[in-house]
Amino acid sequence: MDKRIGLEGSSASKFVQLIRQHGHNKDVTIELGEVLAPMPNLKLRVGTDEIDLDMDDLIVSQTAANGGLSVGDRVIIIGDDDSQLYFVIDKAV
């Protein structure tokens, strides 16, 4: 037994146990959004539910902010259900 991480068995078995413990996170989603208004007052429409988000709901990466988002651009967004925040990662091309 590996006392540091509480896993038993071969290396392959330990790997499977780690994946089961940490590999799937139901609280984080990756979605596409559409820019409704550009920076500095960025507004996005996200997902098939068409949820509209503004800057209070968003954390924008420097890459996305410096890339110059325009109305109609598609962006890659990571949603965190726990914090109710959405992280705008980059423009989808």
Jmol script that loads the backbone (N, CA, C; Angstrom):
load data "model"
ATOM      1  N   MET A   1       0.846  -1.186   0.000  1.00  0.00           N
ATOM      2  CA  MET A   1       0.000   0.000   0.000  1.00  0.00           C
ATOM      3  C   MET A   1       0.885   1.241   0.000  1.00  0.00           C
ATOM      4  N   ASP A   2       0.555   2.193  -0.845  1.00  0.00           N
ATOM      5  CA  ASP A   2       1.272   3.466  -0.883  1.00  0.00           C
ATOM      6  C   ASP A   2       0.641   4.380   0.154  1.00  0.00           C
ATOM      7  N   LYS A   3       1.302   4.543   1.280  1.00  0.00           N
ATOM      8  CA  LYS A   3       0.725   5.295   2.393  1.00  0.00           C
ATOM      9  C   LYS A   3       0.555   6.781   2.081  1.00  0.00           C
ATOM     10  N   ARG A   4       1.357   7.303   1.162  1.00  0.00           N
ATOM     11  CA  ARG A   4       1.264   8.731   0.833  1.00  0.00           C
ATOM     12  C   ARG A   4      -0.077   9.063   0.191  1.00  0.00           C
ATOM     13  N   ILE A   5      -0.570   8.177  -0.662  1.00  0.00           N
ATOM     14  CA  ILE A   5      -1.814   8.472  -1.377  1.00  0.00           C
ATOM     15  C   ILE A   5      -2.919   7.462  -1.115  1.00  0.00           C
ATOM     16  N   GLY A   6      -2.651   6.471  -0.249  1.00  0.00           N
ATOM     17  CA  GLY A   6      -3.681   5.520   0.162  1.00  0.00           C
ATOM     18  C   GLY A   6      -4.140   4.566  -0.913  1.00  0.00           C
ATOM     19  N   LEU A   7      -3.243   4.188  -1.839  1.00  0.00           N
ATOM     20  CA  LEU A   7      -3.607   3.288  -2.927  1.00  0.00           C
ATOM     21  C   LEU A   7      -2.897   1.958  -2.756  1.00  0.00           C
ATOM     22  N   GLU A   8      -3.530   0.887  -3.235  1.00  0.00           N
ATOM     23  CA  GLU A   8      -2.962  -0.454  -3.128  1.00  0.00           C
ATOM     24  C   GLU A   8      -2.816  -1.064  -4.507  1.00  0.00           C
ATOM     25  N   GLY A   9      -1.920  -2.065  -4.607  1.00  0.00           N
ATOM     26  CA  GLY A   9      -1.797  -2.843  -5.830  1.00  0.00           C
ATOM     27  C   GLY A   9      -0.639  -2.413  -6.699  1.00  0.00           C
ATOM     28  N   SER A  10      -0.680  -2.904  -7.944  1.00  0.00           N
ATOM     29  CA  SER A  10       0.376  -2.623  -8.918  1.00  0.00           C
ATOM     30  C   SER A  10       0.307  -1.168  -9.369  1.00  0.00           C
ATOM     31  N   SER A  11       1.293  -0.762 -10.145  1.00  0.00           N
ATOM     32  CA  SER A  11       1.305   0.604 -10.680  1.00  0.00           C
ATOM     33  C   SER A  11       0.067   0.875 -11.530  1.00  0.00           C
ATOM     34  N   ALA A  12      -0.300  -0.116 -12.349  1.00  0.00           N
ATOM     35  CA  ALA A  12      -1.489   0.046 -13.195  1.00  0.00           C
ATOM     36  C   ALA A  12      -2.742   0.175 -12.349  1.00  0.00           C
ATOM     37  N   SER A  13      -2.840  -0.634 -11.303  1.00  0.00           N
ATOM     38  CA  SER A  13      -3.991  -0.568 -10.410  1.00  0.00           C
ATOM     39  C   SER A  13      -4.060   0.786  -9.709  1.00  0.00           C
ATOM     40  N   LYS A  14      -2.916   1.289  -9.258  1.00  0.00           N
ATOM     41  CA  LYS A  14      -2.868   2.605  -8.606  1.00  0.00           C
ATOM     42  C   LYS A  14      -3.306   3.709  -9.576  1.00  0.00           C
ATOM     43  N   PHE A  15      -2.875   3.567 -10.844  1.00  0.00           N
ATOM     44  CA  PHE A  15      -3.260   4.551 -11.853  1.00  0.00           C
ATOM     45  C   PHE A  15      -4.772   4.569 -12.054  1.00  0.00           C
ATOM     46  N   VAL A  16      -5.375   3.400 -12.162  1.00  0.00           N
ATOM     47  CA  VAL A  16      -6.823   3.300 -12.321  1.00  0.00           C
ATOM     48  C   VAL A  16      -7.537   3.909 -11.111  1.00  0.00           C
ATOM     49  N   GLN A  17      -7.034   3.637  -9.912  1.00  0.00           N
ATOM     50  CA  GLN A  17      -7.632   4.202  -8.706  1.00  0.00           C
ATOM     51  C   GLN A  17      -7.542   5.723  -8.701  1.00  0.00           C
ATOM     52  N   LEU A  18      -6.407   6.267  -9.145  1.00  0.00           N
ATOM     53  CA  LEU A  18      -6.262   7.731  -9.218  1.00  0.00           C
ATOM     54  C   LEU A  18      -7.250   8.338 -10.208  1.00  0.00           C
ATOM     55  N   ILE A  19      -7.403   7.694 -11.374  1.00  0.00           N
ATOM     56  CA  ILE A  19      -8.352   8.187 -12.380  1.00  0.00           C
ATOM     57  C   ILE A  19      -9.765   8.181 -11.812  1.00  0.00           C
ATOM     58  N   ARG A  20     -10.114   7.131 -11.117  1.00  0.00           N
ATOM     59  CA  ARG A  20     -11.450   7.053 -10.524  1.00  0.00           C
ATOM     60  C   ARG A  20     -11.666   8.135  -9.480  1.00  0.00           C
ATOM     61  N   GLN A  21     -10.616   8.471  -8.737  1.00  0.00           N
ATOM     62  CA  GLN A  21     -10.741   9.495  -7.693  1.00  0.00           C
ATOM     63  C   GLN A  21     -10.748  10.910  -8.254  1.00  0.00           C
ATOM     64  N   HIS A  22      -9.901  11.161  -9.273  1.00  0.00           N
ATOM     65  CA  HIS A  22      -9.677  12.542  -9.701  1.00  0.00           C
ATOM     66  C   HIS A  22      -9.912  12.806 -11.180  1.00  0.00           C
ATOM     67  N   GLY A  23     -10.158  11.779 -11.962  1.00  0.00           N
ATOM     68  CA  GLY A  23     -10.193  11.935 -13.404  1.00  0.00           C
ATOM     69  C   GLY A  23     -11.449  12.565 -13.961  1.00  0.00           C
ATOM     70  N   HIS A  24     -12.534  12.483 -13.254  1.00  0.00           N
ATOM     71  CA  HIS A  24     -13.786  13.035 -13.766  1.00  0.00           C
ATOM     72  C   HIS A  24     -14.312  14.053 -12.769  1.00  0.00           C
ATOM     73  N   ASN A  25     -14.493  15.263 -13.237  1.00  0.00           N
ATOM     74  CA  ASN A  25     -14.970  16.329 -12.367  1.00  0.00           C
ATOM     75  C   ASN A  25     -16.301  16.829 -12.909  1.00  0.00           C
ATOM     76  N   LYS A  26     -17.378  16.479 -12.248  1.00  0.00           N
ATOM     77  CA  LYS A  26     -18.715  16.853 -12.711  1.00  0.00           C
ATOM     78  C   LYS A  26     -18.996  18.335 -12.552  1.00  0.00           C
ATOM     79  N   ASP A  27     -18.188  19.014 -11.746  1.00  0.00           N
ATOM     80  CA  ASP A  27     -18.458  20.413 -11.443  1.00  0.00           C
ATOM     81  C   ASP A  27     -17.835  21.382 -12.434  1.00  0.00           C
ATOM     82  N   VAL A  28     -17.073  20.888 -13.408  1.00  0.00           N
ATOM     83  CA  VAL A  28     -16.409  21.741 -14.384  1.00  0.00           C
ATOM     84  C   VAL A  28     -16.870  21.333 -15.780  1.00  0.00           C
ATOM     85  N   THR A  29     -17.247  22.318 -16.578  1.00  0.00           N
ATOM     86  CA  THR A  29     -17.679  22.039 -17.947  1.00  0.00           C
ATOM     87  C   THR A  29     -16.879  22.886 -18.924  1.00  0.00           C
ATOM     88  N   ILE A  30     -16.679  22.376 -20.119  1.00  0.00           N
ATOM     89  CA  ILE A  30     -16.043  23.129 -21.193  1.00  0.00           C
ATOM     90  C   ILE A  30     -17.109  23.367 -22.244  1.00  0.00           C
ATOM     91  N   GLU A  31     -17.305  24.640 -22.580  1.00  0.00           N
ATOM     92  CA  GLU A  31     -18.377  25.006 -23.504  1.00  0.00           C
ATOM     93  C   GLU A  31     -17.877  26.026 -24.514  1.00  0.00           C
ATOM     94  N   LEU A  32     -18.681  26.225 -25.534  1.00  0.00           N
ATOM     95  CA  LEU A  32     -18.439  27.289 -26.496  1.00  0.00           C
ATOM     96  C   LEU A  32     -19.412  28.425 -26.220  1.00  0.00           C
ATOM     97  N   GLY A  33     -18.934  29.634 -26.387  1.00  0.00           N
ATOM     98  CA  GLY A  33     -19.788  30.792 -26.225  1.00  0.00           C
ATOM     99  C   GLY A  33     -19.655  31.710 -27.419  1.00  0.00           C
ATOM    100  N   GLU A  34     -20.583  32.639 -27.527  1.00  0.00           N
ATOM    101  CA  GLU A  34     -20.564  33.622 -28.609  1.00  0.00           C
ATOM    102  C   GLU A  34     -20.493  35.016 -28.002  1.00  0.00           C
ATOM    103  N   VAL A  35     -19.615  35.844 -28.552  1.00  0.00           N
ATOM    104  CA  VAL A  35     -19.444  37.205 -28.057  1.00  0.00           C
ATOM    105  C   VAL A  35     -20.633  38.049 -28.506  1.00  0.00           C
ATOM    106  N   LEU A  36     -21.326  38.650 -27.526  1.00  0.00           N
ATOM    107  CA  LEU A  36     -22.446  39.553 -27.812  1.00  0.00           C
ATOM    108  C   LEU A  36     -22.002  41.009 -27.770  1.00  0.00           C
ATOM    109  N   ALA A  37     -21.005  41.313 -26.920  1.00  0.00           N
ATOM    110  CA  ALA A  37     -20.438  42.654 -26.811  1.00  0.00           C
ATOM    111  C   ALA A  37     -18.954  42.498 -26.498  1.00  0.00           C
ATOM    112  N   PRO A  38     -18.086  43.336 -27.128  1.00  0.00           N
ATOM    113  CA  PRO A  38     -16.643  43.190 -26.943  1.00  0.00           C
ATOM    114  C   PRO A  38     -16.151  43.778 -25.615  1.00  0.00           C
ATOM    115  N   MET A  39     -14.868  43.562 -25.330  1.00  0.00           N
ATOM    116  CA  MET A  39     -14.223  44.158 -24.159  1.00  0.00           C
ATOM    117  C   MET A  39     -14.311  45.676 -24.287  1.00  0.00           C
ATOM    118  N   PRO A  40     -14.372  46.450 -23.253  1.00  0.00           N
ATOM    119  CA  PRO A  40     -14.164  46.069 -21.863  1.00  0.00           C
ATOM    120  C   PRO A  40     -15.437  45.593 -21.156  1.00  0.00           C
ATOM    121  N   ASN A  41     -16.581  45.710 -21.794  1.00  0.00           N
ATOM    122  CA  ASN A  41     -17.838  45.254 -21.188  1.00  0.00           C
ATOM    123  C   ASN A  41     -18.309  43.977 -21.865  1.00  0.00           C
ATOM    124  N   LEU A  42     -17.437  42.972 -21.846  1.00  0.00           N
ATOM    125  CA  LEU A  42     -17.684  41.718 -22.548  1.00  0.00           C
ATOM    126  C   LEU A  42     -18.992  41.077 -22.094  1.00  0.00           C
ATOM    127  N   LYS A  43     -19.769  40.648 -23.073  1.00  0.00           N
ATOM    128  CA  LYS A  43     -20.979  39.857 -22.829  1.00  0.00           C
ATOM    129  C   LYS A  43     -20.932  38.651 -23.740  1.00  0.00           C
ATOM    130  N   LEU A  44     -21.306  37.487 -23.172  1.00  0.00           N
ATOM    131  CA  LEU A  44     -21.273  36.242 -23.922  1.00  0.00           C
ATOM    132  C   LEU A  44     -22.586  35.503 -23.799  1.00  0.00           C
ATOM    133  N   ARG A  45     -22.899  34.710 -24.811  1.00  0.00           N
ATOM    134  CA  ARG A  45     -24.002  33.757 -24.750  1.00  0.00           C
ATOM    135  C   ARG A  45     -23.373  32.373 -24.760  1.00  0.00           C
ATOM    136  N   VAL A  46     -23.735  31.561 -23.771  1.00  0.00           N
ATOM    137  CA  VAL A  46     -23.065  30.284 -23.555  1.00  0.00           C
ATOM    138  C   VAL A  46     -24.018  29.113 -23.739  1.00  0.00           C
ATOM    139  N   GLY A  47     -23.528  28.092 -24.441  1.00  0.00           N
ATOM    140  CA  GLY A  47     -24.166  26.791 -24.496  1.00  0.00           C
ATOM    141  C   GLY A  47     -25.513  26.751 -25.173  1.00  0.00           C
ATOM    142  N   THR A  48     -26.078  25.557 -25.164  1.00  0.00           N
ATOM    143  CA  THR A  48     -27.366  25.325 -25.799  1.00  0.00           C
ATOM    144  C   THR A  48     -28.512  25.948 -25.009  1.00  0.00           C
ATOM    145  N   ASP A  49     -28.285  26.217 -23.712  1.00  0.00           N
ATOM    146  CA  ASP A  49     -29.307  26.871 -22.891  1.00  0.00           C
ATOM    147  C   ASP A  49     -29.370  28.369 -23.145  1.00  0.00           C
ATOM    148  N   GLU A  50     -28.399  28.878 -23.923  1.00  0.00           N
ATOM    149  CA  GLU A  50     -28.304  30.295 -24.265  1.00  0.00           C
ATOM    150  C   GLU A  50     -28.348  31.188 -23.032  1.00  0.00           C
ATOM    151  N   ILE A  51     -27.416  30.942 -22.121  1.00  0.00           N
ATOM    152  CA  ILE A  51     -27.266  31.759 -20.925  1.00  0.00           C
ATOM    153  C   ILE A  51     -26.398  32.960 -21.283  1.00  0.00           C
ATOM    154  N   ASP A  52     -26.860  34.153 -20.973  1.00  0.00           N
ATOM    155  CA  ASP A  52     -26.086  35.361 -21.230  1.00  0.00           C
ATOM    156  C   ASP A  52     -25.292  35.736 -19.983  1.00  0.00           C
ATOM    157  N   LEU A  53     -23.993  36.005 -20.176  1.00  0.00           N
ATOM    158  CA  LEU A  53     -23.090  36.336 -19.084  1.00  0.00           C
ATOM    159  C   LEU A  53     -22.446  37.685 -19.334  1.00  0.00           C
ATOM    160  N   ASP A  54     -22.189  38.434 -18.252  1.00  0.00           N
ATOM    161  CA  ASP A  54     -21.456  39.685 -18.386  1.00  0.00           C
ATOM    162  C   ASP A  54     -20.185  39.609 -17.553  1.00  0.00           C
ATOM    163  N   MET A  55     -19.437  40.701 -17.457  1.00  0.00           N
ATOM    164  CA  MET A  55     -18.128  40.703 -16.813  1.00  0.00           C
ATOM    165  C   MET A  55     -18.181  40.270 -15.349  1.00  0.00           C
ATOM    166  N   ASP A  56     -19.313  40.437 -14.675  1.00  0.00           N
ATOM    167  CA  ASP A  56     -19.415  39.992 -13.284  1.00  0.00           C
ATOM    168  C   ASP A  56     -19.317  38.476 -13.162  1.00  0.00           C
ATOM    169  N   ASP A  57     -19.646  37.756 -14.235  1.00  0.00           N
ATOM    170  CA  ASP A  57     -19.650  36.297 -14.235  1.00  0.00           C
ATOM    171  C   ASP A  57     -18.384  35.700 -14.839  1.00  0.00           C
ATOM    172  N   LEU A  58     -17.517  36.548 -15.415  1.00  0.00           N
ATOM    173  CA  LEU A  58     -16.411  36.066 -16.240  1.00  0.00           C
ATOM    174  C   LEU A  58     -15.044  36.392 -15.664  1.00  0.00           C
ATOM    175  N   ILE A  59     -14.116  35.482 -15.895  1.00  0.00           N
ATOM    176  CA  ILE A  59     -12.698  35.748 -15.708  1.00  0.00           C
ATOM    177  C   ILE A  59     -12.078  35.500 -17.076  1.00  0.00           C
ATOM    178  N   VAL A  60     -11.444  36.526 -17.629  1.00  0.00           N
ATOM    179  CA  VAL A  60     -10.956  36.476 -19.007  1.00  0.00           C
ATOM    180  C   VAL A  60      -9.438  36.332 -19.003  1.00  0.00           C
ATOM    181  N   SER A  61      -8.937  35.349 -19.737  1.00  0.00           N
ATOM    182  CA  SER A  61      -7.488  35.168 -19.833  1.00  0.00           C
ATOM    183  C   SER A  61      -6.871  36.312 -20.627  1.00  0.00           C
ATOM    184  N   GLN A  62      -5.598  36.539 -20.383  1.00  0.00           N
ATOM    185  CA  GLN A  62      -4.888  37.585 -21.106  1.00  0.00           C
ATOM    186  C   GLN A  62      -4.877  37.288 -22.598  1.00  0.00           C
ATOM    187  N   THR A  63      -4.773  36.020 -22.950  1.00  0.00           N
ATOM    188  CA  THR A  63      -4.786  35.624 -24.357  1.00  0.00           C
ATOM    189  C   THR A  63      -6.089  36.039 -25.029  1.00  0.00           C
ATOM    190  N   ALA A  64      -7.207  35.769 -24.374  1.00  0.00           N
ATOM    191  CA  ALA A  64      -8.507  36.129 -24.956  1.00  0.00           C
ATOM    192  C   ALA A  64      -8.684  37.643 -24.995  1.00  0.00           C
ATOM    193  N   ALA A  65      -8.268  38.321 -23.931  1.00  0.00           N
ATOM    194  CA  ALA A  65      -8.431  39.779 -23.867  1.00  0.00           C
ATOM    195  C   ALA A  65      -7.557  40.471 -24.903  1.00  0.00           C
ATOM    196  N   ASN A  66      -6.289  40.016 -25.040  1.00  0.00           N
ATOM    197  CA  ASN A  66      -5.370  40.660 -26.004  1.00  0.00           C
ATOM    198  C   ASN A  66      -5.667  40.275 -27.430  1.00  0.00           C
ATOM    199  N   GLY A  67      -6.385  39.149 -27.637  1.00  0.00           N
ATOM    200  CA  GLY A  67      -6.677  38.685 -28.985  1.00  0.00           C
ATOM    201  C   GLY A  67      -7.714  39.521 -29.702  1.00  0.00           C
ATOM    202  N   GLY A  68      -8.375  40.411 -28.987  1.00  0.00           N
ATOM    203  CA  GLY A  68      -9.370  41.260 -29.613  1.00  0.00           C
ATOM    204  C   GLY A  68     -10.626  40.502 -29.987  1.00  0.00           C
ATOM    205  N   LEU A  69     -11.515  40.311 -29.043  1.00  0.00           N
ATOM    206  CA  LEU A  69     -12.772  39.609 -29.298  1.00  0.00           C
ATOM    207  C   LEU A  69     -13.775  40.555 -29.926  1.00  0.00           C
ATOM    208  N   SER A  70     -14.415  40.094 -30.994  1.00  0.00           N
ATOM    209  CA  SER A  70     -15.410  40.885 -31.708  1.00  0.00           C
ATOM    210  C   SER A  70     -16.770  40.211 -31.598  1.00  0.00           C
ATOM    211  N   VAL A  71     -17.824  40.999 -31.793  1.00  0.00           N
ATOM    212  CA  VAL A  71     -19.181  40.461 -31.780  1.00  0.00           C
ATOM    213  C   VAL A  71     -19.275  39.329 -32.799  1.00  0.00           C
ATOM    214  N   GLY A  72     -19.833  38.200 -32.363  1.00  0.00           N
ATOM    215  CA  GLY A  72     -19.982  37.040 -33.233  1.00  0.00           C
ATOM    216  C   GLY A  72     -18.868  36.020 -33.105  1.00  0.00           C
ATOM    217  N   ASP A  73     -17.728  36.407 -32.501  1.00  0.00           N
ATOM    218  CA  ASP A  73     -16.637  35.448 -32.299  1.00  0.00           C
ATOM    219  C   ASP A  73     -17.089  34.341 -31.364  1.00  0.00           C
ATOM    220  N   ARG A  74     -16.549  33.136 -31.572  1.00  0.00           N
ATOM    221  CA  ARG A  74     -16.794  32.005 -30.683  1.00  0.00           C
ATOM    222  C   ARG A  74     -15.610  31.912 -29.726  1.00  0.00           C
ATOM    223  N   VAL A  75     -15.893  31.627 -28.452  1.00  0.00           N
ATOM    224  CA  VAL A  75     -14.845  31.516 -27.443  1.00  0.00           C
ATOM    225  C   VAL A  75     -14.983  30.201 -26.686  1.00  0.00           C
ATOM    226  N   ILE A  76     -13.854  29.733 -26.173  1.00  0.00           N
ATOM    227  CA  ILE A  76     -13.818  28.519 -25.359  1.00  0.00           C
ATOM    228  C   ILE A  76     -13.931  28.939 -23.900  1.00  0.00           C
ATOM    229  N   ILE A  77     -14.883  28.339 -23.193  1.00  0.00           N
ATOM    230  CA  ILE A  77     -15.193  28.733 -21.827  1.00  0.00           C
ATOM    231  C   ILE A  77     -15.161  27.501 -20.923  1.00  0.00           C
ATOM    232  N   ILE A  78     -14.559  27.662 -19.749  1.00  0.00           N
ATOM    233  CA  ILE A  78     -14.622  26.631 -18.716  1.00  0.00           C
ATOM    234  C   ILE A  78     -15.545  27.150 -17.628  1.00  0.00           C
ATOM    235  N   GLY A  79     -16.599  26.410 -17.345  1.00  0.00           N
ATOM    236  CA  GLY A  79     -17.555  26.791 -16.310  1.00  0.00           C
ATOM    237  C   GLY A  79     -17.297  26.036 -15.027  1.00  0.00           C
ATOM    238  N   ASP A  80     -17.304  26.738 -13.902  1.00  0.00           N
ATOM    239  CA  ASP A  80     -17.117  26.125 -12.587  1.00  0.00           C
ATOM    240  C   ASP A  80     -18.429  26.234 -11.832  1.00  0.00           C
ATOM    241  N   ASP A  81     -19.127  25.105 -11.700  1.00  0.00           N
ATOM    242  CA  ASP A  81     -20.435  25.101 -11.056  1.00  0.00           C
ATOM    243  C   ASP A  81     -20.371  25.521  -9.595  1.00  0.00           C
ATOM    244  N   ASP A  82     -19.268  25.204  -8.911  1.00  0.00           N
ATOM    245  CA  ASP A  82     -19.149  25.563  -7.497  1.00  0.00           C
ATOM    246  C   ASP A  82     -19.112  27.069  -7.286  1.00  0.00           C
ATOM    247  N   SER A  83     -18.293  27.765  -8.073  1.00  0.00           N
ATOM    248  CA  SER A  83     -18.124  29.207  -7.869  1.00  0.00           C
ATOM    249  C   SER A  83     -19.066  30.041  -8.725  1.00  0.00           C
ATOM    250  N   GLN A  84     -19.763  29.395  -9.670  1.00  0.00           N
ATOM    251  CA  GLN A  84     -20.653  30.104 -10.594  1.00  0.00           C
ATOM    252  C   GLN A  84     -19.886  31.103 -11.455  1.00  0.00           C
ATOM    253  N   LEU A  85     -18.599  30.822 -11.712  1.00  0.00           N
ATOM    254  CA  LEU A  85     -17.782  31.659 -12.572  1.00  0.00           C
ATOM    255  C   LEU A  85     -17.483  30.926 -13.867  1.00  0.00           C
ATOM    256  N   TYR A  86     -17.217  31.699 -14.913  1.00  0.00           N
ATOM    257  CA  TYR A  86     -16.861  31.159 -16.207  1.00  0.00           C
ATOM    258  C   TYR A  86     -15.527  31.764 -16.613  1.00  0.00           C
ATOM    259  N   PHE A  87     -14.610  30.906 -17.035  1.00  0.00           N
ATOM    260  CA  PHE A  87     -13.269  31.322 -17.425  1.00  0.00           C
ATOM    261  C   PHE A  87     -13.182  31.323 -18.942  1.00  0.00           C
ATOM    262  N   VAL A  88     -12.966  32.496 -19.534  1.00  0.00           N
ATOM    263  CA  VAL A  88     -12.847  32.617 -20.973  1.00  0.00           C
ATOM    264  C   VAL A  88     -11.377  32.357 -21.318  1.00  0.00           C
ATOM    265  N   ILE A  89     -11.136  31.235 -21.991  1.00  0.00           N
ATOM    266  CA  ILE A  89      -9.778  30.782 -22.238  1.00  0.00           C
ATOM    267  C   ILE A  89      -9.182  31.370 -23.516  1.00  0.00           C
ATOM    268  N   ASP A  90      -9.928  31.294 -24.606  1.00  0.00           N
ATOM    269  CA  ASP A  90      -9.377  31.758 -25.879  1.00  0.00           C
ATOM    270  C   ASP A  90     -10.478  31.816 -26.929  1.00  0.00           C
ATOM    271  N   LYS A  91     -10.157  32.417 -28.052  1.00  0.00           N
ATOM    272  CA  LYS A  91     -11.061  32.438 -29.185  1.00  0.00           C
ATOM    273  C   LYS A  91     -10.998  31.094 -29.891  1.00  0.00           C
ATOM    274  N   ALA A  92     -12.156  30.562 -30.281  1.00  0.00           N
ATOM    275  CA  ALA A  92     -12.203  29.321 -31.052  1.00  0.00           C
ATOM    276  C   ALA A  92     -12.124  29.661 -32.525  1.00  0.00           C
ATOM    277  N   VAL A  93     -11.218  29.011 -33.228  1.00  0.00           N
ATOM    278  CA  VAL A  93     -11.061  29.292 -34.665  1.00  0.00           C
ATOM    279  C   VAL A  93     -11.270  28.040 -35.481  1.00  0.00           C
TER     280      VAL A  93
END
end "model"
wireframe off; spacefill off
backbone 0.3
color backbone group
